[in-house]
Amino acid sequence: MYQPYTVHKRPTAKAKRSIYYCHFRDSQGNRLPAVSTGQTSKAAAMQWAKDQYASGISGDNSNIRFGEYVEGWFDWESSPFIQRKLKRGDYSRTYAEQQNGLLKNHILPYFESMPLSGITGDEIEKWVLGLSEQVSSATANRSLAVLKVILKEAVRLGHLPSSPASLVEQIRERNREAGILTLEEIRTLFNPDHLSEIWIGNTIHYLLNAIACTTGMRKGEIQALRW
């Protein structure tokens, strides 16, 4: 029976245990580079490979679209990327939501229909320069950082040979002189319709700043509020 993937174990250098690696096969049946399953038992490794293959993000990724590849990437409950991060360090739900907002609002509109393997450094350079003309340099840089994380993970999993974003540099951020917001700027900033675009869906920060703006309360006073 044809098996689109095989697993084998490799001993780790710093621990007395072995980690199972997986080889997927492309559409021609050629074996692709091994990727770590992160599992220490064969049964768990086989289940991981089965899940990866069923999700469509393993095996031959030459034709998979970027939008398909990143579907559910920052989903707190089901994302393999999030679960791996939680097992290896601190990763907050709020941060995941912020990253997801950047992905949906600034990355997907440009790259969604492109093949994952067709994204080039030149294309990323073109995108981030154009984005910096539409949003702040800081937002453009944060969006670039999210894209780099995704492509770096694709390399780690063996879905790309290298990251096309690795040599793309950040946009220079210019610090604007501090001043007082105009009434029109305040209306734009706190318009609920702009929650996703300006606040990246972070309702807590939106609410805290709206309270401060409309009442004059200081941060400590707002944090001390109770029902």
BELJO-V299512 format. One record per pair of residues at least 4 apart in sequence whose C-alpha atoms are under 7 Angstrom apart, sorted by the first residue. I is the first residue (numbers start at 0). GAP is how many residues later the second one is. D is the distance in whole Angstrom. If there is no record, write none. Layout:
I,GAP,D
I,GAP,D
//
This chain:
3,20,6
3,21,5
4,17,7
4,18,5
4,19,4
4,20,6
5,16,6
5,17,5
5,18,7
6,13,6
6,14,5
6,15,4
6,16,6
6,38,7
6,39,7
7,12,5
7,13,5
7,14,7
8,9,6
8,10,5
8,11,4
8,12,6
9,8,5
9,9,5
9,10,6
10,6,6
10,7,4
10,8,6
11,5,6
11,6,6
11,7,7
17,22,6
18,19,6
18,20,6
18,21,5
19,16,6
19,17,6
19,18,7
19,19,6
19,20,6
19,22,7
19,25,6
20,13,6
20,14,5
20,15,4
20,16,5
21,12,5
21,13,5
21,14,6
21,15,7
21,27,7
22,8,6
22,9,6
22,10,6
22,11,5
22,12,7
23,7,6
23,8,5
23,34,7
23,35,5
24,4,5
24,5,5
24,6,4
24,7,6
24,34,5
24,35,7
25,4,5
25,5,7
25,6,7
25,33,5
25,34,4
26,33,6
32,125,6
33,124,7
34,122,5
34,123,6
35,121,7
36,8,6
36,11,7
38,5,6
38,6,5
40,4,6
41,4,6
42,4,6
43,4,6
44,4,6
45,4,6
46,4,6
47,4,6
48,4,6
49,4,6
50,4,6
51,4,7
51,5,6
51,6,6
52,4,7
52,5,5
52,6,7
56,4,7
56,12,6
57,101,7
60,98,6
61,53,7
61,54,7
61,55,5
62,52,6
63,4,7
63,5,7
63,51,5
63,52,6
64,4,6
64,47,7
64,48,6
64,49,5
64,50,4
64,51,6
65,4,6
65,45,6
65,46,5
65,47,6
65,48,6
65,49,6
65,50,5
66,4,6
66,41,7
66,45,4
66,46,6
71,7,6
72,6,6
72,8,7
73,5,6
73,8,6
73,22,6
73,26,6
74,4,5
75,6,6
75,17,7
78,4,6
79,4,6
80,4,6
81,4,6
82,4,6
83,4,6
84,4,6
84,6,6
85,4,6
85,5,6
91,4,6
92,4,6
93,4,6
94,4,6
95,4,6
96,4,6
97,4,6
97,102,6
97,103,7
97,104,7
98,4,6
98,47,7
99,4,6
100,4,6
100,95,7
100,99,5
100,100,6
101,4,5
101,5,7
101,41,6
101,98,7
102,4,5
102,5,6
102,40,7
103,4,5
104,4,7
104,92,7
105,37,7
106,4,6
106,36,7
107,4,5
113,4,7
113,5,7
114,4,7
116,43,7
118,4,6
118,45,7
119,4,6
119,44,5
120,4,6
120,43,5
120,44,6
120,47,7
121,4,6
122,4,6
123,4,6
123,41,7
124,4,6
124,43,6
125,4,6
126,4,6
127,4,6
127,12,6
127,16,7
128,4,7
129,4,7
130,4,6
130,9,6
131,4,6
131,5,5
131,8,5
134,4,6
134,5,7
135,4,6
136,4,6
136,34,6
136,35,7
136,36,5
137,4,6
137,35,6
138,4,6
139,4,6
140,4,6
140,29,6
140,30,6
141,4,6
142,4,6
143,4,6
144,4,6
145,4,6
146,4,6
147,4,6
147,17,6
147,18,7
148,4,6
149,4,6
150,4,6
150,12,6
151,4,6
151,11,6
152,4,6
153,4,6
153,5,5
153,6,6
154,4,6
154,5,5
154,6,6
154,7,6
154,8,6
180,4,6
180,5,6
181,4,6
182,4,6
183,4,6
184,4,6
185,4,6
186,4,6
189,20,7
193,4,6
194,4,5
194,5,6
194,6,5
195,4,4
195,5,4
198,7,6
201,4,6
202,4,6
203,4,6
204,4,6
205,4,6
206,4,6
207,4,6
208,4,6
209,4,6
210,4,6
211,4,5
211,5,5
211,6,7
216,4,6
216,5,6
217,4,6
218,4,6
219,4,6
220,4,7
//
